[in-house]
Every structure is written in C-alpha cells, then in structure tokens.
Amino acid sequence: MSKYQLRCLGTQDRIDDEYTVRYHDKALLRAEYANEITPQDLPGLWRWEDWLPVSKPGSLDAGSVCYKSEGLGKAMMLSNLWISYHGYWPERGGNCPTTTFKDMEAVTTLQRLQDHNVPGLICSSAGNTARAFAYFGGLAEYPILLIVAEKHLKRLWVPKGHPTSSVKVIGIKGGDYGDANEVTSQIMEIGGWRREGGVHNVARRDGIGSLILTATEAIGALPKHYFQGVGGGPGPIGVHEMAQRAIEAGFASGPVPRQHLSQNAEFCLVHDAWQKRTFELTPAIESVHPNVYSDLLVNRAPAYSVRGGIFDMLVESNGATYAVSYQDAEKADRLFRETEGIDPLSPGAVALASLQQAIYRGEVHRDDTILLNISGGGQERFMAEHETEVVKPIAVVSKEEAVRMGRSLTYSSQ
C-alpha cells in the first residue's frame, strides 16, 4: 500500500497516484499521508520524506535554511524575525544550488516522475524553474524539454561543465511566460512528454511546503505570520497545506501562519481580487508593465480560483495581500544586502517590502513571530565565485514553430 493517496478538494474522492496532476477542472489534488512524520537524519528536504509524495528519498539534494535575523530584525525593530532562505550562502548552509526554492520543487518532482516511470518531462518557465530542472535533470540524466521565452533564456545558467545532455530547450522569439505556457500546453503528451503540472503537482507543493517544517523546528513553533512574493501560487499553498498537516498530526500547535502575499504594484491580479474578496480573477488582457520590479512574480493565470487555491488559503489563514512599488522593492533589496550581507532575488525583496507595509498598516506587531521567505538569493555571489554557462537552446522560434518542433521531438531522441 502506498504511504499516501491523493484527495480531490472538489469532489473529495481519494485516488491512487499515477503521477496524476489533474482530476477536476476547478480543484487541486492534495496528498494525504498514512504515516505521522519523523524527522530523518537525511540532507535537505529529505529530512521530511514521510510527507513527500515519493517512494523513497532521492539522490538529488536541496533544502531550506531557517535562522533568526539579527541585522534586519534590529533595523526593523522586530524582536522575533526569522528568515527562510533559499539560495547560495555557504556560511549559512544554503542548500539550493541554482539559488532559488525551485530546487526543492525539482528534486521531489523528479523522484515522483521516476517512481511512476514517466519517460520524459516538459516544462514552461520564466527561468528559475527551468534552471532548477535543467540542473537536477542533467545530474539525473533524465529527459527534459524546457519551453522558455527568449528574454528569459539567459536565466538558464548552470556551473560550467555541468551535465545537461538530457535537457533540450526551445526559446520563444519575442514571447513571455504566458507564451511559453501556451506552447507547452499544445505539445504535452505528444512524443511521450508529460507536463510536470505546475501548482497541480503535489510534489512541487509539498517540496516547497517542507520549508515550514524546517522553520518550525528552528523556531520551536509555527510562526504567527508568513511573508512571500506570489506568482502562480505553489509556494504559499504548499506552505499552508504543510502547516495544516503539521497541526493535524500534532507536530505543531495551531493556528496556521497568517499568509501575507506580495506582488508588483504594476501587475497584481491576486492582490486586486483579494481586496475585493472575489473568487474570480479579472482577466489580464493588458500587456505587462515594463517597469515591474520582479517579472518572476508575473503570472497571468495564478491558482486563485480553484478549490484549495490561493483564495481558499487566504480565507483559511485570514491572509493579507500587498502591492509593492518598484521603488519600495529597490529599497528593500538594499536594506537586505546591508543588514544580512547577501543579495536577494527580486521576489524576496518584494516580500520584504510587503513586511514593511504590514508594519506600517498594523497588520503585524513588532514582537510577533514572523517568517520571511527569501525565496532566492546569493545568485550574484555565486556567479562571482564560479564560472557558469547558459544551456543553449536548440532553436529560438515563433510560437507556431515551437509547437511544431516540440511535437516532433520525443524523449527517446534525447
């Protein structure tokens, strides 16, 4: 018997996993584990293997680091500020080699794919997810087809000489993340490829969600508040689900952390909808504002209006959302560098700026236990200390040509 089943949050049906990512059009699946959790003496997120949807710990390694802030906490006059850090930072034990928490999604997803004998993965990305899958898929010699907008191809860097022979990349000329998603949807299941599933992939959500277990162990309790920049939603949804699981199993006491989600002020579908308390998003038909601080948080189809998605999570946690200006994110970036001594990726700076807003608005108190997710960091330092190279695409073409090429490329041609 498997250690877990998948429960549809729409129908409440329970099903056995066959690398199932969709069961109901308007609801997520959630992994439900038969066993309670026992922290394992294993590296990274495999410490929490009991609550990961895999048959065994994988050979690939990534994980979260949680520590109590001194510099930033003092500067903001916060007595109990904790940082969940994901990136390169040797002195802190940073354990995300491609410098974002997407590594935690990749290692669990690859193990789940192998558990179910899926022969090849197709994935669209704005850069960070693709880099994580290129890095770990290359190590595992697992066939992966990545669809990435031309302007994001430079983000697909790996250490010089890193194995990537099993990875193929198609660039979309003049496109954006939405175009990459559209192309992927037209290719998937053809040639043996399987889509990794995005927010519908329980391995992604539980892989990221393990950060709250690491934080709970470090803090000694669940934090009262959790801050993160949000794009599509797998991160905060995964953290919320894992916190619920921990409370139900007696691993931690409730309530769940209050979720504080931040977006660019110039493109903030989640924030706009939540301010109106509507279950439906307003469709994003306009072009992306050219001056968004973090294009990693730009997603035209976040998992907001599905059961178990962002709306439900915000309701259940009494959550709050924030729209962060370019200038405030820039200032937050500088503050983090000056006080913590490492460079954050743009979503972390947006999250920090939202914490500053929350203090000003009275949403948090200065003695509250706060967990700030720096979801990527140390990239500038890594590239200064290591030689890197970009994974070269097999072509940079129009959307139509990318679909044609992808449909003709099978995993066996890797």
C-alpha positions in Angstrom: 0.0 0.0 0.0 1.3 3.5 -0.9 2.1 5.8 2.0 -0.2 8.4 0.5 -3.3 8.9 -1.6 -4.5 12.0 -3.5 -7.7 13.7 -2.4 -9.6 15.9 -4.8 -10.5 19.1 -3.0 -13.6 19.5 -5.3 -15.2 16.0 -5.1 -13.4 14.7 -2.0 -12.6 11.5 -4.0 -9.5 9.7 -2.9 -7.4 8.1 -5.7 -4.1 6.3 -6.0 -1.3 8.4 -7.6 -0.3 7.6 -11.2 1.6 10.9 -11.5 -1.9 12.4 -11.5 -1.9 16.2 -11.7 -5.5 16.9 -12.7 -8.7 15.2 -11.6 -11.2 18.1 -11.5 -11.0 21.3 -13.6 -11.8 23.5 -10.6 -9.9 21.9 -7.8 -6.5 20.9 -6.7 -5.4 17.4 -5.6 -3.8 17.1 -2.1 -1.5 14.4 -0.9 -2.8 12.7 2.3 -0.2 10.6 4.2 -0.9 7.5 6.2 2.0 8.0 8.5 2.9 10.6 11.0 6.2 12.5 10.5 9.5 11.5 12.0 12.4 13.8 11.0 15.0 11.7 9.2 18.8 12.1 9.5 19.0 12.9 5.8 20.1 16.0 3.9 17.9 18.9 2.9 14.2 18.3 2.5 14.6 14.6 2.6 14.5 15.1 6.4 10.8 15.3 5.9 10.5 12.4 3.5 7.5 11.0 5.4 5.4 13.8 4.0 6.7 14.0 0.5 4.8 12.2 -2.4 7.7 9.9 -3.3 8.5 6.2 -2.7 11.9 6.9 -1.2 14.4 9.7 -0.6 16.1 10.7 -3.9 19.7 11.0 -4.6 19.3 14.7 -5.6 19.6 17.2 -2.7 18.1 20.6 -1.9 16.6 22.2 1.1 15.6 25.2 3.2 17.7 27.1 5.8 15.9 29.0 8.6 17.6 31.4 11.0 16.7 34.2 13.4 17.6 37.5 11.9 19.9 39.9 13.8 20.8 42.6 11.3 17.4 43.0 9.5 15.4 42.4 12.7 17.3 45.1 14.5 17.0 47.6 11.6 13.2 47.0 11.5 12.8 46.8 15.3 11.4 43.3 15.1 12.3 41.1 18.0 11.3 37.7 16.5 12.0 37.9 12.8 13.1 34.6 11.2 14.3 34.2 7.6 13.6 31.1 5.5 16.5 31.3 3.0 16.8 29.5 -0.3 20.0 30.0 -2.3 23.7 30.1 -2.3 25.2 31.1 1.1 27.9 28.7 2.3 28.3 30.2 5.7 24.6 29.6 6.4 24.4 26.2 4.8 22.4 27.5 1.8 21.3 24.3 0.1 19.6 25.5 -3.2 22.4 25.2 -5.8 20.5 27.1 -8.5 19.8 29.9 -5.9 16.0 29.6 -5.6 13.5 27.4 -3.8 12.5 26.0 -7.2 15.3 23.4 -6.5 13.0 22.0 -3.8 10.3 21.6 -6.4 12.6 19.9 -8.9 14.1 17.2 -6.7 10.8 16.0 -5.4 9.2 16.1 -8.8 12.0 14.2 -10.5 11.7 11.5 -7.9 8.0 11.3 -8.3 8.4 11.1 -12.1 10.8 8.2 -11.7 8.5 6.5 -9.2 5.8 6.4 -11.9 8.1 5.5 -14.8 7.3 8.7 -16.7 9.8 8.7 -19.6 10.2 12.5 -20.1 9.2 15.9 -18.7 8.1 19.1 -20.5 8.1 22.3 -18.5 7.5 26.0 -19.2 9.2 28.6 -17.1 10.2 32.3 -16.7 13.7 31.0 -15.9 14.1 29.8 -12.3 12.0 26.6 -12.6 13.7 25.8 -15.9 17.1 26.3 -14.4 16.3 24.0 -11.5 15.0 21.3 -13.8 18.0 21.7 -16.1 20.4 21.4 -13.2 18.9 18.4 -11.5 17.5 16.7 -14.6 21.0 16.9 -16.1 22.5 15.3 -13.0 19.9 12.5 -13.1 20.3 12.1 -16.9 16.5 12.5 -17.1 14.9 13.6 -20.4 13.5 17.1 -20.1 12.1 19.6 -22.7 12.1 23.2 -21.5 10.0 25.9 -23.2 11.2 29.4 -22.3 10.6 32.9 -23.6 13.6 34.3 -25.5 14.2 37.1 -22.9 14.4 34.6 -20.1 16.9 32.2 -21.8 19.9 33.9 -20.0 18.5 32.6 -16.7 19.1 29.0 -17.8 22.7 29.0 -16.4 24.5 26.1 -14.8 28.0 25.7 -13.4 30.5 25.4 -16.3 30.8 21.8 -17.3 27.6 20.7 -15.6 25.9 17.7 -17.3 22.9 18.8 -19.4 22.9 16.3 -22.3 19.4 15.0 -21.4 18.0 18.6 -21.4 16.6 20.3 -24.5 15.5 23.9 -24.6 13.2 25.7 -27.1 13.1 29.5 -26.9 10.0 31.6 -27.9 11.0 34.6 -30.0 9.7 37.8 -28.5 7.5 35.9 -26.1 6.8 35.9 -22.4 6.0 33.3 -19.7 2.3 33.1 -20.9 3.5 32.3 -24.4 5.8 29.5 -23.0 2.8 28.1 -21.1 0.6 28.2 -24.2 3.2 26.3 -26.3 3.8 23.7 -23.6 0.0 23.1 -23.5 0.0 22.3 -27.2 2.9 20.0 -27.1 2.3 18.0 -23.9 1.5 14.3 -24.1 2.9 14.2 -27.7 6.1 12.3 -28.2 5.9 10.8 -24.7 6.3 14.0 -22.8 4.4 14.6 -19.6 3.7 18.1 -18.2 5.1 18.4 -14.7 1.9 20.0 -13.5 2.8 23.4 -12.0 0.7 24.2 -9.0 -1.3 21.0 -9.6 1.8 18.9 -9.0 1.7 17.8 -5.3 5.4 17.1 -5.4 6.1 20.8 -6.1 3.8 22.0 -3.4 5.0 19.5 -0.7 8.6 20.0 -1.7 8.3 23.8 -1.1 6.0 23.3 1.8 8.7 21.4 3.7 10.2 24.8 4.4 7.6 25.4 7.1 8.7 22.2 8.9 12.3 23.3 8.8 11.2 26.7 10.2 9.0 25.1 12.9 12.0 23.0 14.0 14.3 26.1 14.2 11.7 28.4 15.8 10.2 25.8 18.1 6.7 26.6 16.9 4.8 27.7 13.8 5.3 31.4 13.1 2.4 33.7 13.5 3.0 35.4 10.1 4.4 34.2 6.8 5.6 36.6 4.1 6.3 35.6 0.4 6.1 37.1 -3.0 3.5 35.2 -5.1 3.3 34.5 -8.8 1.4 31.2 -9.6 0.9 30.1 -6.0 2.5 26.7 -5.4 4.8 28.1 -2.7 2.3 29.7 -0.3 -0.3 27.0 -1.0 2.3 24.3 -0.2 3.3 26.1 3.0 -0.3 26.4 4.1 -1.1 22.7 3.4 2.0 21.6 5.2 1.2 23.7 8.3 -2.3 22.3 8.4 -0.8 18.8 8.1 1.6 19.5 11.0 -1.2 20.7 13.2 -3.4 17.8 12.5 -0.6 15.3 13.2 0.4 17.1 16.5 3.8 18.0 15.1 3.0 21.7 15.9 0.3 23.7 17.6 -2.1 25.9 15.7 -3.3 28.2 14.3 -1.8 28.1 10.8 0.5 31.0 10.0 -1.3 34.1 8.6 -0.3 34.3 4.9 1.0 37.7 3.6 1.4 37.6 -0.1 3.0 40.3 -2.2 3.1 41.3 -5.9 4.3 44.1 -8.1 2.1 47.1 -7.9 2.0 47.3 -11.7 0.7 43.8 -12.1 -1.1 42.3 -9.2 -4.0 40.1 -10.2 -4.1 38.2 -6.8 -3.9 41.4 -4.8 -6.6 43.1 -6.8 -9.0 40.2 -6.5 -8.4 39.7 -2.8 -9.0 43.3 -2.0 -12.5 42.8 -3.5 -12.8 39.4 -1.8 -13.9 37.9 -5.1 -13.3 34.3 -6.0 -12.7 35.1 -9.7 -9.7 37.0 -11.1 -10.1 39.8 -13.5 -8.5 38.5 -16.8 -5.2 40.1 -17.6 -5.6 41.3 -21.1 -3.2 44.2 -21.0 0.5 43.9 -21.6 2.8 43.6 -18.6 4.0 46.9 -17.3 7.6 47.4 -18.5 8.8 48.6 -15.1 7.7 45.7 -12.8 10.4 45.1 -10.3 10.1 41.3 -10.3 8.9 39.7 -13.5 9.3 36.3 -11.7 6.0 37.2 -10.0 4.2 38.0 -13.2 1.7 35.2 -13.9 -1.5 35.7 -15.9 -3.1 32.5 -14.6 -2.3 32.1 -10.8 -4.0 29.3 -8.9 -6.5 31.6 -7.3 -10.0 30.4 -8.3 -9.6 26.7 -7.7 -10.6 24.8 -4.6 -7.6 24.6 -2.4 -6.0 27.5 -4.2 -4.9 31.0 -3.2 -8.4 32.4 -2.4 -9.2 29.5 -0.1 -5.8 29.6 1.6 -6.2 33.4 2.2 -9.6 32.8 3.8 -8.4 29.9 6.0 -5.4 31.8 7.2 -7.1 35.3 7.5 -4.5 36.4 5.0 -3.4 39.7 3.5 -2.0 40.9 0.2 0.2 43.7 -0.8 1.0 45.7 -4.0 4.7 46.8 -3.8 6.1 49.6 -5.9 9.3 49.4 -7.9 10.9 52.0 -5.7 9.9 50.2 -2.4 11.2 46.9 -3.7 14.5 48.5 -4.6 14.9 50.0 -1.2 14.1 46.7 0.4 16.7 45.0 -1.7 19.4 47.4 -0.5 18.2 47.0 3.1 18.5 43.2 3.0 22.0 43.4 1.4 23.2 45.9 4.0 21.8 44.1 7.1 22.1 40.4 6.1 25.1 40.5 3.9 23.8 38.6 0.9 21.9 39.5 -2.3 18.2 38.5 -2.5 16.5 37.7 -5.7 13.7 40.1 -6.7 10.8 38.1 -5.1 12.5 38.2 -1.8 12.9 42.0 -2.0 9.2 42.3 -2.8 8.3 40.2 0.2 10.5 42.3 2.5 8.8 45.5 1.2 5.4 44.0 2.0 6.6 43.2 5.5 7.4 46.9 5.8 3.9 47.8 4.6 2.4 45.3 7.1 4.2 47.0 10.0 3.0 50.4 8.9 -0.5 49.2 8.5 -0.5 47.5 11.8 -1.0 44.0 10.3 1.8 42.7 12.4 3.3 43.7 15.8 7.0 44.1 16.4 7.1 41.2 18.9 5.2 38.7 16.7 7.0 35.6 15.4 7.4 36.4 11.7 8.8 34.2 8.9 10.1 36.0 5.8 10.7 33.8 2.8 13.7 34.9 0.8 12.8 32.5 -2.0 16.0 33.1 -3.9 19.4 34.6 -3.1 23.1 34.6 -3.4 23.0 34.5 -7.2 25.3 37.4 -7.7 27.8 36.0 -5.2 27.6 32.5 -6.8 28.3 33.9 -10.3 31.2 36.0 -8.9 32.7 32.9 -7.4 32.0 30.3 -10.1 32.2 30.0 -13.8 28.8 29.5 -15.4 27.4 28.8 -18.8 23.9 29.1 -20.3 22.2 26.0 -21.6 22.0 26.7 -25.3 18.5 26.3 -26.9 18.1 24.0 -29.9 16.2 26.9 -31.5 14.6 30.3 -30.8 11.5 30.4 -32.9 7.9 31.7 -33.1 5.2 30.1 -31.0 3.8 28.2 -34.0 7.2 26.8 -35.0 8.0 25.9 -31.4 4.8 23.8 -31.2 5.8 22.0 -34.4 9.4 21.4 -33.2 8.2 20.2 -29.8 5.7 17.7 -31.3 8.4 16.2 -33.5 10.9 15.8 -30.6 10.5 12.7 -28.5 12.1 11.9 -25.2 13.9 9.0 -26.9 15.6 11.4 -29.3 17.4 12.9 -26.3 
